[in-house]
Amino acid sequence: MNTSVSLTIIAALIVALILLGRSGDHGRKITMYIFLVVVAAAMILPFYIMLVMSTHTTTVIYRFPPPVFFGGNIVNNFSSMVKAVNIAQAFSNSLIISGSFTVLTLLFCSMGGYAFAMYRFPGRRALFSLLLGTSILLGTMMIPWTASIIPWYIMMTRFGWVNNFLALIIPNCASAFGIFWMRQYCFNNVPPELLDAAKIDGCPEWQIFFRIVTPVLQPAFAALGIMTFVNSWNNFMSPLLILKDKTLHTLPLMLRYMVGDPMRGTDMGSLMLANTLAVLPLLIVFLCASKYFMSGLTAGAVKG
C-alpha cells in the first residue's frame, strides 16, 4: 500500500511538472528550479543520512524505518572509534600523501602542458599525436589502471618503496590527463604576445612561468587540484598493496579495518562517524575552491 501511494505521488508530480513546463517561460523556469532542487536534495541526502547515523547506536541504525533526525550517541561513537583505530594517524597519512601528490601533479603537469602549448621543439607533434591524430598522452589514458598494477608493484619493490609514501606520490604525479588539461588551458588562455613582451624585457624562462603564466592558470589549478586530491584521498587499492605497516595506513584502509568480522559485528555508529570525518576535508577543499573549479571547467566553453 505504501509503495502504491508513493508511486502515485511521484506520477502526479511528474504530470504536474510537465503541465507547468508547457505553460510558458515562467512555468518552464519554475519547472527547472524544482528539478534542480530535487536533484540537489538527492545529492545531499546520502551525506545527511551518514551524518545522522553517526549520532545513533547500531541498534537504532538497523531499525526500520531508519532514523531521520540526529541522536545523542555521538560521544560514545567517537570514543569507540578512537579505541578501534588511530584515526589521527590515518588522517595525517592521507593528508601527507594527497597533499604532496596534488602539489607535484600541479607543478609537473602545468610545466608539461605549458611546454606543449607554447613551445615549438623537434618531436613535439610526434609526442602528442600518433596514427590518425590519436594522442600518445590520451592513448595512455585508455589503459585501465588495473592493467598496470603488477608492473607498478614490481617497480616499487625494486625501488625499495614498499611501506613508503613515495610509491603513492612519485609514479603518477605527471599524469597524461593533467598534462592534456593544462595544455588545453594554456593554449586557450595564455597569449603568446604576453610571453614575447616578457622575453623582450629580459625576463628568464622560469620567471615567465612562475610569475606570469602561473597566475593565469589558477582556475585550471583549482579544477585539476580538486580532482587530483579527491582521487588520491579516496585511493584504496594502491595503499592496500604497498603499505604493510598499520601506522602508515590511510583513511580508506582504516575505514575498511573498522568493518568487523561476523563474530563481533560492526559498530555502525562509529563507522558512520569515521566516514563523516573522512569526507569532511573533501567538502572543505571543494567549497574553498568551487569558484575557481567551475571557472576552470568552463574555460574555453564560450568563445570570445
N, C-alpha and C positions, 0 to 999 in steps of 0.2 A: 504493500500500500504506500509506504513512504517513497519507494522508488518511482511508482507511478505518478505520485504528486510532484516529485522533483522534476521528472521528465516533462510533465505538463507545464510547470512553471517555466522551465528553460525554453520549451517550444513557444510559449506565449511571449516571452521576452524577445526571442528571435523574430517572431512575426511583428511585434511592436517596433523593433529597431528597423526592420525592412520598410514598414509603412512610414515611419518617421523619416527615413532616409530619402523617400520619394516625395516628401512634402516641400522641397525647395532647398536653397542653400543653407538657410538657418537650421532646417531639420537635419541636413547632412552633417553640419558642424556638431550638432548635439549628438548625433549618432557616433561620429568619430570620437568625441570626448568620452562618451560612455564606453565605447570599445576600448579606448586607451586606459581608462580607469579599471576596467575588468582585467585587462592584460597585466597592468601594474600590480593589481591585487593578487593575481595568480603568481606573479614573480616574488612578491613579498611574503606570501602565505607560508612557504616552507621555512623561511628564516624565523617568522613569528612562532610557528609551531615548535621549532627547535628551541627557541628561547623560552617558551612556556614550559616545555618538557624538562628543561634544565632546572626548573624550580619545584619539580614534583618527585615523588618516590617511584620506584619501578612498578610497584603495585598499582598506583594511580595511573601511570602511563599506559599500562596494558589494559586498563579498564575500558569498557565500551558503554557509552561513547567516550572518546578521549577528552582530556581536559582542554579547554579553550581559554582559560584565564590563568594568571600567574598563581603559583602556590607559595608555600613558606618553607620549603626544604632546601633552599639554595645553599645555606651554610653547611648543612650536613653533606650535600652533594660535593661541595668544594673540598671538605675535609676528606671524604672518601677518594676523591680524585687525586689529591696530593699524596695520600698514602699509597695509592695504586701505582702512580708513575711520577717521574720527576718532570713535571710539565715545564718548569722554568728552564731546565737544561735543554729540553727538546725545543722550546720556543727560541732559545738563544742559538741553537744549532741551525734551525730553519732560517732564522734572520741572517746569520752569517753567510750561509750558502746562497740564499736567494738574493740578498743584497749585493754580495760580491759578484755573483753571476750576472745580475742585471746591469751593474756598473760596467763590467768588462764587455758585455754584449753591446751596450750602447756605444762604448768607445770604439771597439773594433768594427762594428757594423757601420757606424757613421763614417769612419775613415774609409772603409771599403766602398760604401755607396757613394761617397763624395769623389773618390778616385775614378770610379766607373762613369760617373755623371759628368765630371768637369775636365778630366784629363784625356788627352789623346796619346796613347802609347802602343807600341807594337804588341800584337796579340790580344788587344782589347776586345775586338769583335770575336775572336776565336774562343776567348774565355767566357764570353757572355752569350754566345749563340752557337748552336750546332745542329745540323740536319733540319732543314725546313724551318729554321728560326727557333728551334727548341732550345731554351736556355740551359746551359750546364748547371747553373745555380738552381733554376727551377726544377731541373731534372733530379737533382739530389733531394728535392722536397717530395718527390713522388715515391721515394723509397721508404717503406714503413720503418719506424724506429725499432720495432721488434726484430727486423731482419739483421740489425747491426748489434744486437745485444751480446752475442758470443764474441765477435771480434773486439768489441769495446771492452768486455770484461778481460779478455786475454791481454789486451794492451795495458789496461790499468794494473793488472797483476805484474806484468813485466816492468812497468814503471815503478813498482813498489808503492802504488797509491791505494791499496786496499786499506780500509779504515783511515782514509784520508779525504778531507773535504775537496782537495784538488781534483779528484776524479769526477766530482759533480759540478765543478766550476769551469775548468780549463777546456775540456774537449769540445763543447758546443757553444763557446762564447762568441764565435764568429759564424753565426748561422746563415744559411742561404736565404731564408726568408727575411732576416734582418737586413742583410746587405741589399737585397732587392727592394725592400721597403724604403731604406734610406736613399738608394739610388734614384728611385722614382720621385721622392720628395725633393731631393737636391735638384734634379733635372727640371722640376716644375716651379721651384720657389727660390732658387739661388741664381740671380742674374750674373752672367759672365762679365758684364761691364763692371760690376762691383768688385770682382776679383782682379780685373785688369787695372782698375784705379788703385787698388791696394798695392799691387806689384809696382806700379809706376812710382808710388810714394815710398818704395823701398821696404815694404812690409815682408818679413820672411814667411815661408810657407806655413810653418807651424803656428805663427801668429794669425795668419789669414784664416786658418781652420778654426782655432780656438777662440779668437776674438771677433771674427766677422761671420763665419759660417755657422758656428755652434748656436749663437742666439737665434738665428733664423730657423734652426732645426728643433726648437723647443716643442712645438706640437707633435712632431714626429717622435722625439724622445719620449714624450709623455705616453703616446699610444703604444709604441713598441715596448717601453719600460713596463707599463701595466701588464701587457700580455706576457712578457718575459717573466716578470715577478710572480704572477699568478701561476704560470706553468711550473716554475721552479718550486714554488711554495707547496703546490699540490702533488709534486712528483713522489711517487711511491715505489715504483719498480727499481729505479737506479739506486736509491739509498738502501733498499732491501737487499740488493745483491752485493753492494760494496762496503756497507757499514756493518761490521760484525759486532763491534763493541757497543753495548747498550747506552753507554754515556755519550755516544756520538749520534744517536738516533734523532731523526727529525719528527715533527709533529704527526705527519701521516703514519709513520711507523708506531709512534706512541699511541695513537688512536686505535690502531689495529691490535696492539697488545692489551688494550682495555677491554676488548671483547673476550668474555670469559669462556671457559670450556663448558661442556654440558653438565659437569658435576657441580660447579659452583655458580654457574649462571653469569649474567652480566648486569652490572649496576647501570641501568639505562639513564637514570638521572645524572650521574657523574659523567657518563659518556656524552650526553647531550650538552652538558656544561663545557666539557673539553672541546667539543665540536664548535660551540659558540665562540670560545676563546681563540680557536684556530682560524675561524672565518673573520673575526673582528679586524685583524690587520689588513686583510684584503679589502674590506669595506672602507677602511680609513684611507688606504692608498688610492682607491678609486675615487672617493669623494674629494680628496685633496687635488687630484689631477684630472677630474672629469671634464673641466672646461677645455684644457689642452688636449685631452683624449679625443673629444668629439671634433675639435678643430683638426687634429691630425688625421682622423678617419675621413673627414670630408674634404681635406685639402686636394685641390685639383678636380673636385666634382663639378665646380662651377667655373666656366671659362671666362676669363677677362678680369 
